[in-house]
């Protein structure tokens, strides 16, 4: 069983997440479920039917917000902030626990396995966002090398029990496209 499923949601996706929540708990068994929401929307989310989810204010990570605000990210601030706070939640748990980041606007339709014989399972898609690859080409002079995409609605991480302020302590083990 997973240690924790982590998601971040704003009011814009709240209704979809309210529908997704029981499916997440049904098809992704975990010891705990967390949804991080804007402080201003805490009461709104508390009124939704989000059984088994702990609703936590993003204010918990105001230090991350302050650092990102210094970077002058413009309209992309919210997206970057969400990515960083999801990663900040990953350190929870014991050595070798698996935590999963799950997109709030997606609904699992079947049981999903994130580990198989000691290997983490990563999911692949077929998305090909042309502007992204043009940017990579212009910056690094590297073309797309594989047909698949690693953009997915979920991402598992193995807790290695080290907290050195970076995310390099994660052991990704071997990847698999299906489990």
C-alpha positions in Angstrom: 0.0 0.0 0.0 1.2 3.5 -0.8 2.0 5.9 2.0 0.3 9.0 0.7 -1.5 10.4 -2.4 -0.8 14.1 -2.8 -2.8 16.5 -5.0 -3.1 20.2 -5.4 -6.4 21.8 -6.4 -7.9 25.2 -7.0 -11.5 26.2 -7.1 -11.4 26.0 -10.9 -11.1 22.2 -10.7 -12.9 21.6 -7.4 -16.0 20.0 -8.8 -14.0 17.6 -10.9 -11.9 16.8 -7.9 -15.0 16.2 -5.7 -16.1 13.6 -8.3 -12.5 12.2 -8.5 -11.9 11.9 -4.8 -13.9 8.7 -4.1 -12.4 7.0 -7.2 -8.9 8.0 -6.1 -9.4 6.4 -2.7 -11.1 3.4 -4.3 -8.5 2.7 -7.0 -5.3 4.0 -5.4 -5.1 2.5 -1.9 -2.9 4.6 0.5 -2.5 5.2 4.2 -3.3 8.9 3.7 -4.7 11.3 1.1 -3.8 15.1 1.0 -5.2 17.9 -1.0 -3.4 21.3 -0.8 -5.7 24.2 -1.6 -5.4 28.0 -1.5 -5.9 29.5 1.9 -8.8 31.7 0.6 -10.6 28.5 -0.6 -10.1 26.4 2.6 -13.7 26.7 3.7 -15.0 26.1 0.2 -13.1 22.8 0.0 -14.0 21.8 3.5 -17.7 21.9 2.5 -17.1 19.5 -0.4 -17.5 15.7 -0.1 -13.8 14.8 0.0 -14.0 11.8 2.4 -10.6 10.5 3.4 -8.7 13.6 2.2 -7.0 15.9 4.6 -7.5 19.4 3.3 -4.4 21.5 3.9 -3.9 25.2 3.1 -1.1 26.1 0.7 -0.1 28.6 3.3 1.9 25.8 4.9 4.4 26.5 2.1 4.4 30.3 2.2 8.2 30.2 2.2 8.2 28.5 -1.2 5.7 31.1 -2.4 7.9 34.0 -1.2 10.9 32.5 -3.0 9.0 32.1 -6.2 7.6 35.6 -6.0 11.1 36.9 -6.1 11.6 35.2 -9.4 9.1 37.3 -11.3 7.3 34.3 -13.0 4.3 36.3 -14.1 1.3 34.2 -15.0 3.2 31.0 -14.5 3.7 31.6 -10.8 0.7 29.4 -9.8 1.8 26.5 -11.9 5.4 26.6 -10.5 4.1 27.0 -7.0 1.9 23.9 -7.3 4.8 21.8 -8.6 7.0 22.8 -5.7 4.5 22.2 -3.0 3.6 18.8 -4.4 7.3 17.9 -4.3 7.6 19.3 -0.7 4.9 16.9 0.5 6.9 13.9 -0.9 9.3 13.6 2.1 6.5 12.4 4.4 6.8 8.8 5.5 9.3 6.2 6.5 12.3 4.8 4.5 11.1 3.1 1.3 7.5 4.4 1.5 6.0 5.4 -1.8 4.2 8.6 -2.2 2.3 9.5 -5.3 1.5 12.9 -6.9 -1.9 12.8 -8.6 -3.5 15.5 -10.8 -6.7 16.8 -9.2 -8.5 17.1 -12.6 -8.2 13.4 -13.5 -10.3 10.5 -12.4 -8.8 6.9 -12.1 -11.2 4.4 -13.7 -9.4 1.2 -12.5 -7.0 0.1 -9.9 -3.5 1.5 -10.5 -0.4 -0.2 -9.4 2.7 2.0 -8.7 5.1 -0.8 -7.7 5.8 -4.2 -9.3 8.4 -6.5 -7.8 10.3 -3.7 -6.2 10.2 -1.4 -9.2 8.3 1.9 -9.4 5.9 2.1 -12.3 5.8 5.2 -14.3 3.2 6.0 -16.9 3.8 7.2 -20.4 1.6 9.0 -22.9 1.7 10.2 -26.4 1.5 13.9 -25.9 3.8 16.0 -28.1 3.7 19.7 -27.2 5.6 21.2 -30.1 6.5 24.5 -28.4 8.1 22.5 -25.5 10.4 20.6 -27.9 11.2 23.7 -29.9 12.4 25.4 -26.7 14.5 22.3 -25.8 16.0 22.4 -29.3 16.8 26.1 -29.1 18.3 25.8 -25.7 20.1 22.5 -25.9 20.2 21.6 -29.6 18.5 18.3 -28.7 15.6 16.7 -30.6 12.9 14.5 -29.2 14.5 11.1 -28.8 11.7 8.8 -27.9 8.1 8.4 -29.3 6.5 8.4 -25.9 5.8 11.2 -23.5 6.4 11.3 -19.8 3.6 13.7 -19.2 1.2 11.8 -17.0 -1.5 12.4 -14.4 0.6 10.8 -11.7 4.1 10.4 -10.5 5.4 8.0 -7.8 8.4 8.7 -5.6 10.3 6.4 -3.2 11.2 8.0 0.1 14.9 7.3 0.8 14.7 8.9 4.2 17.2 11.6 3.5 16.3 15.3 3.8 19.0 17.3 2.4 16.9 20.1 0.9 16.9 18.6 -2.6 15.0 16.0 -4.5 18.0 14.1 -5.6 17.6 11.6 -2.8 14.8 9.9 -4.7 15.5 6.5 -6.1 13.5 6.1 -9.3 14.5 2.4 -9.6 13.6 1.1 -13.1 10.7 2.6 -15.1 7.9 0.7 -16.7 5.3 1.9 -19.0 2.6 -0.5 -17.6 2.2 -2.5 -14.5 
